[in-house]
Amino acid sequence: MSHYLWPIFKNNWELLKVVMDSAIEAIADAISKRAKRDLKPAFVVVLHTYGGDLKFNVHLHLLVAEGGFQGDKWVDVNVIPYTTLRHKWQEVLLTNLEKHLPDTEENRELMRFFKEDFKKDFFVNAKRRITGGKKEIARYIGRYIRHPAVANSRITNYDGKNVRFYYDKKDKDGKIIGRLYKTMEVEEFIEAIISHIPDNQFRTVRYYGAYWRIKKSKFKGIIDLETIYQKSLMDFIKISNKWAQFAQIVSAKWS
């Protein structure tokens, strides 16, 4: 989606749920129209609120089955037109946001701007089909589900006052085109991580459609649905007693 929309989602997990639901609605509609029948597709949706540099960056990762159920019968849908899906994603998201945003002049103007004057920056990056067996699928899913805001392996230096880490710059197709390094004061660093911790009971990983019916039997034991942010923050704190001191300071600010 356009980065101009990001500010309305910051610290608003209710609206972020709308984002996840809107993506599902858009894809389900596109699949059904392609099949020319009403299908119940299958999705796993992962919400990320951060970019590689820890700044606020709302985006979704979806695992989508190629087709859907019509009753108990599976119907294959191997091709979904990119342009159709992109426009549907923009239309559904803006329509749903209008329903949930307060009815103010500012919000009405914002929606008008996106609907009439700014019809770009709503991207759908359709990656290759996943091939192989259960291990390959589990590895692909886990890559995005068990993905902290900053993995420990990306931290290159910590001197008690500052944290230095790297992130990869990518083009619009997801190809790495360079590596960048960023240094933050430790308090700023932990505060950035905490800002991406979801509200209690909010699930950043959701199952929709047919996957909801089979999730316990098919996915249990393959991936851990517990959010990775909590564990990562505790891992950082355990590195040194100084982390605990700063974490307490930052947590007090957010409480």
C-alpha positions as YAML, in Angstrom:
chain: A
units: angstrom
residues:
- id: 1
  name: MET
  ca: [0.00, 0.00, 0.00]
- id: 2
  name: SER
  ca: [1.07, 3.63, -0.24]
- id: 3
  name: HIS
  ca: [3.43, 4.79, 2.51]
- id: 4
  name: TYR
  ca: [1.23, 7.87, 2.85]
- id: 5
  name: LEU
  ca: [-1.29, 5.66, 4.63]
- id: 6
  name: TRP
  ca: [1.13, 4.30, 7.21]
- id: 7
  name: PRO
  ca: [0.63, 7.06, 9.82]
- id: 8
  name: ILE
  ca: [-3.04, 6.14, 10.35]
- id: 9
  name: PHE
  ca: [-2.04, 2.56, 11.22]
- id: 10
  name: LYS
  ca: [0.67, 3.34, 13.75]
- id: 11
  name: ASN
  ca: [-0.34, 2.02, 17.18]
- id: 12
  name: ASN
  ca: [-3.78, 1.18, 15.78]
- id: 13
  name: TRP
  ca: [-4.00, -2.61, 15.72]
- id: 14
  name: GLU
  ca: [-7.72, -2.55, 15.00]
- id: 15
  name: LEU
  ca: [-7.02, -0.88, 11.66]
- id: 16
  name: LEU
  ca: [-4.16, -3.29, 10.98]
- id: 17
  name: LYS
  ca: [-6.66, -6.13, 11.32]
- id: 18
  name: VAL
  ca: [-8.71, -4.33, 8.64]
- id: 19
  name: VAL
  ca: [-5.64, -4.40, 6.39]
- id: 20
  name: MET
  ca: [-5.30, -8.18, 6.79]
- id: 21
  name: ASP
  ca: [-9.00, -8.77, 6.16]
- id: 22
  name: SER
  ca: [-8.94, -6.49, 3.11]
- id: 23
  name: ALA
  ca: [-6.12, -8.41, 1.48]
- id: 24
  name: ILE
  ca: [-8.04, -11.65, 1.92]
- id: 25
  name: GLU
  ca: [-11.23, -10.13, 0.54]
- id: 26
  name: ALA
  ca: [-9.40, -8.83, -2.52]
- id: 27
  name: ILE
  ca: [-7.67, -12.13, -3.32]
- id: 28
  name: ALA
  ca: [-10.79, -14.21, -2.67]
- id: 29
  name: ASP
  ca: [-12.74, -11.99, -5.05]
- id: 30
  name: ALA
  ca: [-10.03, -12.23, -7.72]
- id: 31
  name: ILE
  ca: [-9.84, -16.04, -7.46]
- id: 32
  name: SER
  ca: [-13.62, -16.44, -7.64]
- id: 33
  name: LYS
  ca: [-13.90, -14.14, -10.64]
- id: 34
  name: ARG
  ca: [-11.11, -15.99, -12.42]
- id: 35
  name: ALA
  ca: [-12.86, -19.31, -11.78]
- id: 36
  name: LYS
  ca: [-16.25, -17.78, -12.66]
- id: 37
  name: ARG
  ca: [-17.76, -19.36, -9.57]
- id: 38
  name: ASP
  ca: [-17.91, -18.63, -5.83]
- id: 39
  name: LEU
  ca: [-14.93, -20.35, -4.21]
- id: 40
  name: LYS
  ca: [-13.59, -20.53, -0.68]
- id: 41
  name: PRO
  ca: [-9.82, -20.09, -1.06]
- id: 42
  name: ALA
  ca: [-7.11, -20.88, 1.48]
- id: 43
  name: PHE
  ca: [-4.67, -18.34, 2.91]
- id: 44
  name: VAL
  ca: [-2.03, -17.87, 5.58]
- id: 45
  name: VAL
  ca: [-1.47, -14.16, 6.24]
- id: 46
  name: VAL
  ca: [1.48, -12.62, 8.10]
- id: 47
  name: LEU
  ca: [1.51, -8.95, 9.12]
- id: 48
  name: HIS
  ca: [4.78, -7.04, 9.41]
- id: 49
  name: THR
  ca: [4.87, -3.45, 10.64]
- id: 50
  name: TYR
  ca: [8.60, -2.86, 10.16]
- id: 51
  name: GLY
  ca: [11.17, -2.48, 7.46]
- id: 52
  name: GLY
  ca: [14.77, -3.58, 7.61]
- id: 53
  name: ASP
  ca: [15.78, -0.28, 9.23]
- id: 54
  name: LEU
  ca: [13.15, -0.71, 12.02]
- id: 55
  name: LYS
  ca: [11.03, 2.18, 10.72]
- id: 56
  name: PHE
  ca: [7.27, 1.75, 10.52]
- id: 57
  name: ASN
  ca: [6.45, -0.05, 7.26]
- id: 58
  name: VAL
  ca: [3.12, -1.88, 6.98]
- id: 59
  name: HIS
  ca: [3.09, -4.84, 4.60]
- id: 60
  name: LEU
  ca: [1.71, -8.37, 4.38]
- id: 61
  name: HIS
  ca: [3.10, -11.74, 3.37]
- id: 62
  name: LEU
  ca: [0.55, -14.25, 2.14]
- id: 63
  name: LEU
  ca: [0.66, -17.92, 1.30]
- id: 64
  name: VAL
  ca: [-2.19, -18.52, -1.14]
- id: 65
  name: ALA
  ca: [-3.40, -21.85, -2.47]
- id: 66
  name: GLU
  ca: [-3.99, -21.94, -6.23]
- id: 67
  name: GLY
  ca: [-7.73, -22.35, -6.20]
- id: 68
  name: GLY
  ca: [-10.47, -22.91, -3.68]
- id: 69
  name: PHE
  ca: [-13.31, -25.09, -2.51]
- id: 70
  name: GLN
  ca: [-16.78, -25.13, -3.98]
- id: 71
  name: GLY
  ca: [-18.51, -27.13, -1.33]
- id: 72
  name: ASP
  ca: [-16.30, -30.20, -0.87]
- id: 73
  name: LYS
  ca: [-14.82, -30.00, -4.37]
- id: 74
  name: TRP
  ca: [-11.44, -28.35, -5.00]
- id: 75
  name: VAL
  ca: [-11.22, -26.11, -8.08]
- id: 76
  name: ASP
  ca: [-7.81, -25.18, -9.51]
- id: 77
  name: VAL
  ca: [-7.09, -21.53, -10.33]
- id: 78
  name: ASN
  ca: [-3.49, -21.29, -11.50]
- id: 79
  name: VAL
  ca: [-3.45, -17.75, -12.90]
- id: 80
  name: ILE
  ca: [-4.67, -14.53, -11.28]
- id: 81
  name: PRO
  ca: [-4.18, -11.35, -13.38]
- id: 82
  name: TYR
  ca: [-1.78, -9.01, -11.58]
- id: 83
  name: THR
  ca: [-3.49, -5.79, -12.66]
- id: 84
  name: THR
  ca: [-6.89, -7.05, -11.57]
- id: 85
  name: LEU
  ca: [-5.57, -8.05, -8.16]
- id: 86
  name: ARG
  ca: [-3.68, -4.79, -7.61]
- id: 87
  name: HIS
  ca: [-6.71, -2.62, -8.39]
- id: 88
  name: LYS
  ca: [-8.99, -4.82, -6.30]
- id: 89
  name: TRP
  ca: [-6.59, -4.61, -3.35]
- id: 90
  name: GLN
  ca: [-6.65, -0.81, -3.49]
- id: 91
  name: GLU
  ca: [-10.42, -0.65, -3.89]
- id: 92
  name: VAL
  ca: [-11.21, -3.04, -1.02]
- id: 93
  name: LEU
  ca: [-8.68, -1.54, 1.40]
- id: 94
  name: LEU
  ca: [-9.86, 2.05, 0.88]
- id: 95
  name: THR
  ca: [-13.52, 1.04, 1.10]
- id: 96
  name: ASN
  ca: [-12.97, -0.83, 4.36]
- id: 97
  name: LEU
  ca: [-10.87, 1.96, 5.84]
- id: 98
  name: GLU
  ca: [-13.68, 4.42, 5.18]
- id: 99
  name: LYS
  ca: [-15.97, 2.25, 7.28]
- id: 100
  name: HIS
  ca: [-13.59, 2.15, 10.24]
- id: 101
  name: LEU
  ca: [-12.00, 5.61, 10.26]
- id: 102
  name: PRO
  ca: [-13.72, 8.41, 12.21]
- id: 103
  name: ASP
  ca: [-15.93, 10.50, 9.93]
- id: 104
  name: THR
  ca: [-13.85, 13.69, 9.90]
- id: 105
  name: GLU
  ca: [-13.11, 16.18, 7.16]
- id: 106
  name: GLU
  ca: [-9.45, 15.17, 7.27]
- id: 107
  name: ASN
  ca: [-10.21, 11.48, 6.76]
- id: 108
  name: ARG
  ca: [-12.74, 12.17, 4.00]
- id: 109
  name: GLU
  ca: [-10.15, 14.26, 2.17]
- id: 110
  name: LEU
  ca: [-7.55, 11.52, 2.64]
- id: 111
  name: MET
  ca: [-9.82, 8.88, 1.11]
- id: 112
  name: ARG
  ca: [-10.81, 11.19, -1.73]
- id: 113
  name: PHE
  ca: [-7.14, 11.81, -2.48]
- id: 114
  name: PHE
  ca: [-6.36, 8.11, -2.81]
- id: 115
  name: LYS
  ca: [-9.47, 7.28, -4.80]
- id: 116
  name: GLU
  ca: [-9.32, 10.15, -7.26]
- id: 117
  name: ASP
  ca: [-5.81, 11.64, -7.42]
- id: 118
  name: PHE
  ca: [-3.37, 9.00, -6.25]
- id: 119
  name: LYS
  ca: [-3.92, 5.68, -7.98]
- id: 120
  name: LYS
  ca: [-0.53, 4.09, -7.54]
- id: 121
  name: ASP
  ca: [1.78, 2.65, -4.87]
- id: 122
  name: PHE
  ca: [-0.60, -0.21, -4.11]
- id: 123
  name: PHE
  ca: [1.63, -3.13, -5.03]
- id: 124
  name: VAL
  ca: [1.10, -6.87, -5.20]
- id: 125
  name: ASN
  ca: [4.32, -8.84, -5.52]
- id: 126
  name: ALA
  ca: [3.35, -12.31, -6.73]
- id: 127
  name: LYS
  ca: [6.30, -14.62, -6.15]
- id: 128
  name: ARG
  ca: [7.00, -18.01, -7.62]
- id: 129
  name: ARG
  ca: [4.98, -21.09, -6.84]
- id: 130
  name: ILE
  ca: [6.33, -23.11, -3.91]
- id: 131
  name: THR
  ca: [7.44, -26.53, -5.09]
- id: 132
  name: GLY
  ca: [8.45, -29.57, -3.07]
- id: 133
  name: GLY
  ca: [7.04, -31.31, -0.05]
- id: 134
  name: LYS
  ca: [6.06, -30.33, 3.46]
- id: 135
  name: LYS
  ca: [9.59, -29.34, 4.48]
- id: 136
  name: GLU
  ca: [9.91, -26.81, 1.66]
- id: 137
  name: ILE
  ca: [6.51, -25.31, 2.45]
- id: 138
  name: ALA
  ca: [7.27, -25.17, 6.17]
- id: 139
  name: ARG
  ca: [10.64, -23.50, 5.46]
- id: 140
  name: TYR
  ca: [8.96, -20.86, 3.30]
- id: 141
  name: ILE
  ca: [6.24, -20.13, 5.86]
- id: 142
  name: GLY
  ca: [8.71, -20.04, 8.72]
- id: 143
  name: ARG
  ca: [10.89, -17.55, 6.89]
- id: 144
  name: TYR
  ca: [8.20, -14.91, 7.35]
- id: 145
  name: ILE
  ca: [6.41, -16.07, 10.49]
- id: 146
  name: ARG
  ca: [9.50, -16.53, 12.64]
- id: 147
  name: HIS
  ca: [11.00, -13.25, 11.49]
- id: 148
  name: PRO
  ca: [11.86, -10.72, 14.22]
- id: 149
  name: ALA
  ca: [12.13, -6.99, 13.59]
- id: 150
  name: VAL
  ca: [15.91, -7.42, 13.90]
- id: 151
  name: ALA
  ca: [17.40, -10.90, 14.02]
- id: 152
  name: ASN
  ca: [20.35, -11.32, 16.40]
- id: 153
  name: SER
  ca: [22.50, -12.26, 13.42]
- id: 154
  name: ARG
  ca: [22.04, -8.76, 11.95]
- id: 155
  name: ILE
  ca: [23.48, -7.01, 15.02]
- id: 156
  name: THR
  ca: [27.13, -6.37, 14.26]
- id: 157
  name: ASN
  ca: [28.14, -4.39, 17.33]
- id: 158
  name: TYR
  ca: [26.92, -3.44, 20.79]
- id: 159
  name: ASP
  ca: [29.17, -1.40, 23.09]
- id: 160
  name: GLY
  ca: [26.74, -0.76, 25.94]
- id: 161
  name: LYS
  ca: [25.60, 2.56, 24.53]
- id: 162
  name: ASN
  ca: [24.96, 2.00, 20.83]
- id: 163
  name: VAL
  ca: [23.71, -0.83, 18.64]
- id: 164
  name: ARG
  ca: [24.88, -1.28, 15.06]
- id: 165
  name: PHE
  ca: [23.02, -3.54, 12.65]
- id: 166
  name: TYR
  ca: [22.66, -4.03, 8.94]
- id: 167
  name: TYR
  ca: [19.75, -4.42, 6.57]
- id: 168
  name: ASP
  ca: [19.56, -5.29, 2.91]
- id: 169
  name: LYS
  ca: [18.15, -2.84, 0.40]
- id: 170
  name: LYS
  ca: [15.90, -4.51, -2.16]
- id: 171
  name: ASP
  ca: [14.32, -3.52, -5.44]
- id: 172
  name: LYS
  ca: [10.58, -3.76, -6.15]
- id: 173
  name: ASP
  ca: [10.98, -7.45, -7.06]
- id: 174
  name: GLY
  ca: [12.63, -8.30, -3.75]
- id: 175
  name: LYS
  ca: [16.14, -8.70, -5.18]
- id: 176
  name: ILE
  ca: [18.95, -7.53, -2.87]
- id: 177
  name: ILE
  ca: [20.79, -4.58, -4.44]
- id: 178
  name: GLY
  ca: [22.91, -3.44, -1.50]
- id: 179
  name: ARG
  ca: [23.65, -3.66, 2.22]
- id: 180
  name: LEU
  ca: [23.25, -0.72, 4.57]
- id: 181
  name: TYR
  ca: [24.34, -0.23, 8.19]
- id: 182
  name: LYS
  ca: [22.56, 1.74, 10.89]
- id: 183
  name: THR
  ca: [23.64, 2.77, 14.40]
- id: 184
  name: MET
  ca: [21.12, 3.62, 17.11]
- id: 185
  name: GLU
  ca: [21.42, 4.47, 20.79]
- id: 186
  name: VAL
  ca: [20.45, 1.42, 22.80]
- id: 187
  name: GLU
  ca: [17.36, 3.06, 24.31]
- id: 188
  name: GLU
  ca: [16.19, 4.18, 20.86]
- id: 189
  name: PHE
  ca: [16.86, 0.69, 19.51]
- id: 190
  name: ILE
  ca: [14.81, -1.11, 22.15]
- id: 191
  name: GLU
  ca: [12.04, 1.48, 21.89]
- id: 192
  name: ALA
  ca: [11.87, 0.83, 18.13]
- id: 193
  name: ILE
  ca: [11.54, -2.93, 18.72]
- id: 194
  name: ILE
  ca: [8.86, -2.48, 21.38]
- id: 195
  name: SER
  ca: [6.84, -0.27, 19.04]
- id: 196
  name: HIS
  ca: [6.29, -3.30, 16.79]
- id: 197
  name: ILE
  ca: [5.03, -5.58, 19.56]
- id: 198
  name: PRO
  ca: [1.31, -6.16, 18.89]
- id: 199
  name: ASP
  ca: [-1.47, -5.63, 21.37]
- id: 200
  name: ASN
  ca: [-2.26, -8.49, 23.70]
- id: 201
  name: GLN
  ca: [-4.26, -11.21, 21.90]
- id: 202
  name: PHE
  ca: [-3.58, -9.65, 18.47]
- id: 203
  name: ARG
  ca: [-2.44, -12.32, 16.03]
- id: 204
  name: THR
  ca: [0.03, -11.22, 13.40]
- id: 205
  name: VAL
  ca: [-0.41, -14.65, 11.78]
- id: 206
  name: ARG
  ca: [-3.91, -15.56, 10.66]
- id: 207
  name: TYR
  ca: [-5.52, -18.41, 8.76]
- id: 208
  name: TYR
  ca: [-8.42, -17.77, 6.44]
- id: 209
  name: GLY
  ca: [-10.78, -19.87, 4.37]
- id: 210
  name: ALA
  ca: [-9.92, -23.53, 3.93]
- id: 211
  name: TYR
  ca: [-6.66, -23.19, 5.88]
- id: 212
  name: TRP
  ca: [-8.66, -22.28, 8.98]
- id: 213
  name: ARG
  ca: [-10.37, -25.67, 8.87]
- id: 214
  name: ILE
  ca: [-7.13, -27.64, 8.56]
- id: 215
  name: LYS
  ca: [-4.66, -25.49, 10.48]
- id: 216
  name: LYS
  ca: [-4.47, -27.64, 13.60]
- id: 217
  name: SER
  ca: [-3.82, -30.88, 11.78]
- id: 218
  name: LYS
  ca: [-1.58, -29.53, 8.99]
- id: 219
  name: PHE
  ca: [0.40, -26.76, 10.66]
- id: 220
  name: LYS
  ca: [0.64, -27.77, 14.30]
- id: 221
  name: GLY
  ca: [4.22, -28.76, 14.98]
- id: 222
  name: ILE
  ca: [5.53, -27.15, 11.80]
- id: 223
  name: ILE
  ca: [5.51, -23.54, 12.96]
- id: 224
  name: ASP
  ca: [5.25, -21.82, 16.31]
- id: 225
  name: LEU
  ca: [2.40, -19.32, 16.31]
- id: 226
  name: GLU
  ca: [3.74, -17.49, 19.35]
- id: 227
  name: THR
  ca: [4.94, -14.06, 18.27]
- id: 228
  name: ILE
  ca: [8.69, -13.86, 17.86]
- id: 229
  name: TYR
  ca: [8.96, -10.27, 19.12]
- id: 230
  name: GLN
  ca: [8.56, -11.19, 22.75]
- id: 231
  name: LYS
  ca: [11.29, -13.82, 22.63]
- id: 232
  name: SER
  ca: [13.66, -11.63, 20.66]
- id: 233
  name: LEU
  ca: [13.36, -8.78, 23.14]
- id: 234
  name: MET
  ca: [14.13, -11.13, 26.03]
- id: 235
  name: ASP
  ca: [17.10, -12.54, 24.11]
- id: 236
  name: PHE
  ca: [18.48, -9.03, 23.71]
- id: 237
  name: ILE
  ca: [18.00, -8.28, 27.38]
- id: 238
  name: LYS
  ca: [19.86, -11.44, 28.40]
- id: 239
  name: ILE
  ca: [22.98, -10.38, 26.49]
- id: 240
  name: SER
  ca: [23.94, -7.95, 29.21]
- id: 241
  name: ASN
  ca: [22.58, -6.48, 32.43]
- id: 242
  name: LYS
  ca: [22.74, -3.11, 30.70]
- id: 243
  name: TRP
  ca: [20.03, -4.26, 28.29]
- id: 244
  name: ALA
  ca: [17.72, -4.94, 31.21]
- id: 245
  name: GLN
  ca: [18.31, -1.45, 32.59]
- id: 246
  name: PHE
  ca: [17.42, 0.22, 29.29]
- id: 247
  name: ALA
  ca: [14.50, -2.13, 28.67]
- id: 248
  name: GLN
  ca: [12.96, -1.13, 32.00]
- id: 249
  name: ILE
  ca: [13.31, 2.55, 31.11]
- id: 250
  name: VAL
  ca: [11.71, 2.12, 27.70]
- id: 251
  name: SER
  ca: [8.95, -0.16, 29.00]
- id: 252
  name: ALA
  ca: [8.02, 2.49, 31.57]
- id: 253
  name: LYS
  ca: [7.59, 5.01, 28.75]
- id: 254
  name: TRP
  ca: [5.25, 2.68, 26.90]
- id: 255
  name: SER
  ca: [3.17, 1.64, 29.89]
...
